[in-house]
Amino acid sequence: MTHPAESEYDAIAGAYKDSKQLSFRNYIEEFTLFETLGDISGVKALDLACGDGFYTRKLKRAGAREVLGVDVSAEMIRLAEDEERARPAGCRYLHRNAAALVLDEPVDLVVAMYLLNYARDVDELLRFVQAAYGALKPGGRFVGFNDNVLNAPGGTVSYARYGFEKEYTETPSDGDPIVYRFTNDDGTRFEFNNYFFSQGNYHRAFEEAGFAGFHWIDSQLHPSERDNRFWDEFMAAPPVIGFAAVRE
């Protein structure tokens, strides 16, 4: 059965790829991720919800020995493979629903940039987390980014200067949609839905899957930008948040 996110992302794949050039991706998202990861030289890594392979390639170039990118969207995987052919980085890609993923051999690191917030119910959230757990060696880490469930104001919140708006119901409940509306630097617009779940549901999913030490990681701003008032609004109410956990 086709997952709803597959057709949704097939339709916006090119525009979503271009959104990786928005400045918050570099100065906040990427910086926070790699500060959290530290030295990944020689690790075997899995990039869940890899999209066009943006972070798959960055993980490889940061020293990972092997990186496999997995995405539910065939068009995203096509873009990733096109980039690999044009500018080889040594990455591999697989068109697969992350919730159903089973690897032949476990990895040291699973990265999931905005996978968990696509779960449409608590069962799917658990399946995503279980898939990451099943892919890891004992002692392996699961690290990623997510919609910030600790900062869920009702209504529409504009981060227009950073390239997007974010819309919640007034008092979000588990499973309620979170609409992201992006405007790329070239004026192209697109939108997609995430889904809200309480932080308690996230903690329960990680605990039930068997992870230890699950915790949220606040967005961090690159040191080169810390005197730039442009980022004040984003950092005062970060719309996204990192997370990490360990398979014991």
N, C-alpha and C positions, 0 to 999 in steps of 0.2 A: 504493500500500500504506500502511496506517495504521501510523505509528510507535508502538511500545509506550508511549512517554511520553504520547502523546495521550490514550488512554483512562485512563491512570493519573491524569493531571492534570485531565481532565474531571471525575473522581469527587471530587477534593479541592479543586477550584478555589476555592470559597468559604472554606474553612478556611485554605488557603494565602494567600489575599488577606488574611485577618485576621491571619495571622502577621507581616505587615509592620508591625504595631503593636508587636511586641516591642521592648523598649528597645535591644537590641544593634543592631537595624537602623539606628536613628537615630544613636546615639553612636559606633558603630564602623564599620559597613558604609557608610552614607551619607557619614559624615564622611571616611572614607578615600577613597572614590570621588571625591568632589568636590575634595578636596585634590590628588588625582592629576590630575584633569582640568584644574584651573585655570580660566581664563576661557574660556568656550565661546560667548561672544556672537557671533551671526551664523553659527554653523556649521550645516551640514546633517548630521544624525545618524541613525544606525540603531541601534535597541535590539533585539538578538537575544535570544530567549527572554524576551520582555517580560512574560510572565504577564498580570496584569490591568492592566498599564500603569503600575505604581507609579513606576518610574524613567523611563519614557517621559515622563510628565507632569513629573517633576522636572527632566529635561533641558530641556524646553521652557521651564519657568519660570525656569531658570538662564540663559536667553538664547539657546538654540539657535534658529535661524531656522526649521528644519523638523525634525520627528522622526517617523520611521516605526517602529512597534513590530511585531515579528514573533514569532509563537509557534505551536508545533505543536498546541496544545490549542484546539479550537474554543470550549470553554466559557470559557477564559481570555480569548480575544479578545472573546467576547460581553460579559464583565464590563468589559473595557477600553472597548468601544464604548458600553456603557450609561453608564459614568462620563463619557465624552466628551459624550454627549448631555445628561446631567444638569448637568455643570459643564464647559463647553467650555474646553479648553486649547489647541486648535489642533493636536492630534496625529492621525496616521492609523495604522490597524492593518491587518495582513494575516495571515490564517491560512495558515501555510506551515511546512514543515520547514526549519529553518535550513540544514541541510546541502545542500539543493537550491535555495537562494535565488539568483536572478539579478536584479539591479536594472537598470532602464532607464538610470539615471544614477548615477554614483558619489557617495559621500558623503565628508565630511571626517573623520568620527568614527564608529567602531563601538563600542558598549558591549554587553557580554555578562555579565550577572549570573547566574552559575551555569549557563552553557550547556555548557562543555567537559566538566564532570564527569558529563554525561549520556551521553557517548560510551560505547558498549558494547564497542568494540574500537578498535585503533589506526587502522584505516582510517576509521572514523566520526569519530574525533578529528581526523584530518587533513582530512576533508571539512568539518567545522565551521570549522577555521582557514582553509582555502582559500576558503570562502564569505565570511568576513570580509575576507580579502585582496582577493577579486574585487570586493567592494562599495566598496572605498576608492579615493580619488584617490591619486596619488603624494604621499608626505609625510603621508598620513592616519594617524591613530592607532587602534589596537585596544586597548581598556582594559576590564577587567572584574574579576570576583571568581570564586573557585573553592574547592572543597574544598581544604584545606591538605595537599598531598601531602608537605610537609616535616615535618609533624607527624601521623604515622599510627600511633599506638599500637594494639596488638592489643586485642581484647575490646571491652567497652562502656565508653565514657567519658561520664560524666554532666555535662552543662552545665545541669542542671535549673533552677538559679536564673535562667538566661537563657532557659529555655523549651524545651529540647530535650536529647535524648541522641543519641549517635552510636556506631554499632557497626561494627567492622571484624572480619575474620578475624584470627587471632592474628599471622600474618605475611603481610600483604596482598601479592598478586601482581597483575600487570596484568590488568584485567578483573574483579577481585573486587568484589562489591557493598559499598557503604557505606550502611548503613541509618540514615536520620535519622528520629527519632520526636519530633514536636513536640507541645507542650501550650500552647495559646493562653491568653491572660489570662482568657477566659471558661470555661476547662476543656475546650474542644474538643480532641480529640486526632486526629492523623493521622500517616501515615508515608509515606516514599518512598525509592527507592534512587538513589544516585549510584554511580559506578564508579571504582575506583582505577587510576591509571597512574603509573608512576615519573616523576620530574621529567625524566629523560633522554628519555622518550617525548614529553613536552610540548615540550622544546627541539627535538627532531628534527622534530616537526610544524610548528612555527613556521619553522624553517629551511627545510624542504622547501617550504612554502607560499610562501616568499620574503620573510618579514618580517625586519627587522633589529632588534637591540637588545632581544629578548625578555628580560624579567626579572620576578621576583616582587616584590611590594610588601607589606611587612608591614602587618598591621592596625594602625591608629592609633586612639587614644582621644580623643574630643573634649576640648578643654582644660577645659571646665566640669566634667568628671568625673574629672580626674586625681588628685584627693585622695580619691576615693571608693573604699574598699577592696572594695566590691561587685564591682569589675571585675578584681580581682587574679587570680582563677582563669582567667578568659577570656584575659587578656593574657599570662599565664605560659605557656599552651599554646594559642595561637589555633587554633580549628577551621577557620577560613576564611582565605583569603589573596588579595590582589589581584595583578594582572599588567598589563603594558603592553608594546606592541611598535609598530613603525612600518613602514608600507609605503614602501619606498624609491622 
